[in-house]
Amino acid sequence: MPILKNAKKALRASERKTIANGQIKSRLKTAVDSMKKSPTAEKLSSAFSAIDRSVKKNILQKNKAARIKASLSKLLK
């Protein structure tokens, strides 16, 4: 456990960020999985939205997001 005051504060911030990132990752995973199970244009749109949101929050890298989007687009064709 941290002893210094700034280390305690950093730990609290890290825990908050972990929870927020987990929520975004969960939404991303459910959107992508539902798109893979039954591809529709609506689900593709929501999956793209979740992917873009995760890139904006620095949870996914830009190239990985592009790769996921490309694979989902192929499912719809």
Secondary structure as the mmCIF struct_conf table of DSSP 4:
data_model
#
loop_
_struct_conf.conf_type_id
_struct_conf.id
_struct_conf.beg_label_comp_id
_struct_conf.beg_label_asym_id
_struct_conf.beg_label_seq_id
_struct_conf.end_label_comp_id
_struct_conf.end_label_asym_id
_struct_conf.end_label_seq_id
BEND BEND1 LEU A 4 LEU A 4
HELX_RH_AL_P HELX_RH_AL_P1 LYS A 5 LYS A 37
BEND BEND2 SER A 38 SER A 38
HELX_RH_AL_P HELX_RH_AL_P2 ALA A 41 LYS A 56
TURN_TY1_P TURN_TY1_P1 LYS A 57 ASN A 58
BEND BEND3 ILE A 59 LEU A 60
HELX_RH_AL_P HELX_RH_AL_P3 LYS A 62 LEU A 76
#
